[in-house]
Amino acid sequence: MGRRKQNARMIASNIIILEIRKSKKIPDICKELMIENVHNHMHSLGSALGCIELAARRADMHGIKENKK
């Protein structure tokens, strides 16, 4: 994975982790931020969704579960 893509993934997942910790769930704005971030770096939507999942798993390790609707 290239350095720019790696940086984009780290920034995105960190943003999401902060939001998850604040609200105890993955907010819609986070998903939008992720998609926008990846789009700006010319990466696929799949990569954005992967970042959301990665961030959710990392947040789970800290004892925060995504709220089920």
matplotlib code that plots the C-alpha trace (Angstrom):
import matplotlib.pyplot as plt

x = [0.0, 1.3, 2.2, -0.5, -3.2, -1.9, -1.9, -5.5, -6.6, -4.9, -6.4, -9.8, -9.8, -8.6, -11.4, -13.9, -12.5, -12.8, -16.4, -17.2, -15.7, -17.8, -21.1, -20.8, -21.8, -20.6, -22.3, -23.4, -21.1, -18.2, -19.2, -19.4, -16.0, -14.5, -16.0, -14.9, -11.4, -10.9, -12.5, -10.0, -7.2, -8.7, -9.4, -12.4, -15.5, -14.6, -11.5, -13.6, -15.9, -12.8, -11.6, -14.9, -14.8, -11.2, -12.0, -15.0, -12.9, -10.3, -12.9, -14.4, -11.0, -11.4, -14.7, -17.1, -19.6, -21.5, -25.2, -27.4, -30.4]
y = [0.0, 3.4, 6.0, 8.4, 5.7, 4.5, 8.1, 8.6, 5.4, 6.3, 9.8, 8.6, 5.7, 8.1, 10.6, 7.8, 6.4, 9.8, 10.1, 6.6, 7.3, 10.5, 9.2, 5.4, 4.6, 5.3, 8.6, 9.2, 12.3, 9.9, 7.7, 10.8, 12.1, 8.7, 8.5, 12.1, 11.5, 8.4, 10.1, 13.1, 10.6, 8.9, 5.7, 3.4, 3.4, -0.1, 1.4, 3.9, 1.1, -0.9, 2.1, 2.3, -1.4, -1.1, 1.9, 0.1, -2.9, -0.7, 1.1, -2.3, -3.2, -0.2, -1.6, 0.5, -1.4, 0.1, 0.5, -1.8, -0.2]
z = [0.0, -0.9, 1.7, 0.7, 0.9, 4.2, 5.6, 4.3, 6.0, 9.3, 9.4, 8.5, 11.0, 13.7, 13.0, 13.2, 16.4, 18.1, 16.9, 18.1, 21.5, 21.8, 20.6, 21.3, 17.7, 14.2, 13.1, 9.5, 9.3, 9.9, 7.0, 4.8, 6.0, 5.2, 1.7, 1.0, 2.4, 0.2, -2.8, -2.5, -2.6, -5.6, -3.8, -4.0, -1.9, -0.8, 0.8, 2.7, 4.0, 4.9, 7.0, 8.8, 9.6, 10.7, 13.0, 14.4, 15.3, 16.9, 18.9, 19.9, 21.4, 23.7, 24.9, 22.7, 20.6, 17.7, 18.5, 16.6, 15.0]

ax = plt.figure().add_subplot(projection="3d")
ax.plot(x, y, z, "-o")
ax.set_aspect("equal")
plt.show()
